[in-house]
């Protein structure tokens, strides 16, 4: 089974970061992604997606991303259900980001509205999640310091 989402779009607003009671950072953001086909009026429409990022990825979003930034998101779809205050059952689908990369510079997000962008793209990304170190490789057996001539078990020792 596969649950993978890859998007490239612009942030609609600055990421909103909160912390769980255990101190884990969680960022919520909304991304606009242009469709590839024009509508009847000859304009490109956009789809808007809710994105959630956790831990270091959330802190990266808070520190380096803002409204208007062009970003790429690699993640998965997730559904959530809850009961609203009025007693109705609600559902939502969101993207949980495993990795987020900034595809433009900070000043280009502001310049894109005025057309001042120099066209260069600089990517920055969240650090990868912390992983346990790989176990140390096993050492090869120590070489014997005994002379081959002294080895009684060597069938070729007489030659």
C-alpha angles and dihedrals in degrees: 000000000000131000108174132146127185119184137172116197147116128279112249092204139357113290113264112223125197133168129232119231086262090057097253114148118233123182126199121198141159123227128198115212119189118229118236096229126068121235125234090280091055094251131123114244123210134222119216121216132190112227129193124195128186137208116336093004089055092049090048090053091050094048102040111020131072144161113312096018116141107232141170121220127199113189148102139276118254132182125212131189131196142159114253123221090261090058097252121133113243132194133190137181118215139169116246106208119222092177134012125189129189109227099189138035122269094248091050090064088062094037093052089073091055098036094243096127115131091214096242118129123211118188124210125174143187115268113259117263115273112267133195112258117257115256115263114262116257115260117246115246114275115260116248116248092204116114117250089229090061093053111104091190094061109103091198097050092103095056 
